[in-house]
């Protein structure tokens, strides 16, 4: 149950909105992360966190929403990858995983990427809008 507002915290350049701190679990702040403009990747958190409701909205290009467990905001070079999650997304649509209510845990950080090639080959396309709620500890 969300009872009090948490502090706004965003150190990654994303547009952020304070969602709430869970009164029963102090220190577990939830923050909405969104893209400030069309982009190919968005760092959701730079350390241990839980990601809730990650979504991507595509432009004219179809592709794949990929999530990686990494602290760096810089994606690896295009090429072979093994994402934690990969979801196919049609052009000009929004899509995300049917996430469990507890969210998806990331040990090192979470990086979302929009790629125009399959789940194991990354070709970043800077045509996407990202949105997710992150919970930090």
Secondary structure in CASP SS format (residue, H / E / C, confidence):
PFRMAT SS
TARGET T0000
AUTHOR 0000-0000-0000
METHOD secondary structure of the structure
MODEL  1
X C 1.00
X E 1.00
X E 1.00
X E 1.00
X C 1.00
X C 1.00
X C 1.00
X C 1.00
X C 1.00
X C 1.00
X C 1.00
X C 1.00
X C 1.00
X C 1.00
X E 1.00
X E 1.00
X E 1.00
X E 1.00
X E 1.00
X E 1.00
X E 1.00
X E 1.00
X C 1.00
X C 1.00
X C 1.00
X C 1.00
X C 1.00
X C 1.00
X E 1.00
X E 1.00
X E 1.00
X E 1.00
X E 1.00
X E 1.00
X C 1.00
X C 1.00
X C 1.00
X C 1.00
X E 1.00
X C 1.00
X E 1.00
X E 1.00
X E 1.00
X E 1.00
X E 1.00
X C 1.00
X C 1.00
X C 1.00
X E 1.00
X E 1.00
X E 1.00
X E 1.00
X E 1.00
X E 1.00
X E 1.00
X E 1.00
X E 1.00
X C 1.00
X C 1.00
X C 1.00
X C 1.00
X C 1.00
X E 1.00
X E 1.00
X E 1.00
X E 1.00
X E 1.00
X E 1.00
X E 1.00
X C 1.00
X C 1.00
X C 1.00
X C 1.00
X C 1.00
X C 1.00
X C 1.00
X C 1.00
X C 1.00
X E 1.00
X E 1.00
X C 1.00
X C 1.00
X C 1.00
X C 1.00
X E 1.00
X E 1.00
X E 1.00
X E 1.00
X E 1.00
X C 1.00
X C 1.00
X C 1.00
X C 1.00
X E 1.00
X E 1.00
X E 1.00
X C 1.00
X C 1.00
X C 1.00
X C 1.00
X C 1.00
X C 1.00
X C 1.00
X E 1.00
X E 1.00
X E 1.00
X C 1.00
X C 1.00
X C 1.00
X E 1.00
X E 1.00
X E 1.00
X E 1.00
X E 1.00
X E 1.00
X C 1.00
X C 1.00
X C 1.00
X C 1.00
X C 1.00
X E 1.00
X E 1.00
X C 1.00
X E 1.00
X C 1.00
X C 1.00
X C 1.00
X E 1.00
X E 1.00
X E 1.00
X E 1.00
X E 1.00
X E 1.00
X E 1.00
X E 1.00
X E 1.00
X C 1.00
END
